[in-house]
Amino acid sequence: MPKKTSKKTSTKKEKSLNFEKALNELESLVETMEQGDLSLEDSLKQFERGVELTRQCQSALKEAEQKVQILIGKSGQVELEAFEKD
């Protein structure tokens, strides 16, 4: 039986690549929609996908910002603390 991979086992590099892929796909969607050649139905599908990708990217950026804040600490000095993901 094949082993199931857990999202928790994703490496930081994989998460970064996922962010980059999502951002690239979002940029591509915007370019396609700006051309104005899509039907209304296709435009709505692309828009829905764009909203999903935007949320994914915002979540990744928020997580990265929280990690940076934890590393910097209140004193402005680099400190390490535990990080709780949403």
WOLINUR-V216502 format. One record per pair of residues at least 24 apart in sequence whose C-alpha atoms are under 10 Angstrom apart, sorted by the first residue. I is the first residue (numbers start at 1). J is the second residue. If there is no record, write none. Layout:
BEGIN
<<I	J> <I	J>>
END
This chain:
BEGIN
<<15	60> <16	60> <18	56> <18	57> <18	60> <19	53> <19	56> <19	57> <19	58> <19	59> <19	60> <19	61> <20	57> <21	53> <21	57> <22	50> <22	52> <22	53> <22	54> <22	55> <22	56> <22	57> <23	50> <23	53> <23	54> <23	56> <23	57> <24	53> <25	49> <25	50> <25	53> <26	50> <26	51> <26	52> <26	53> <26	54> <26	57> <27	53> <59	86>>
END
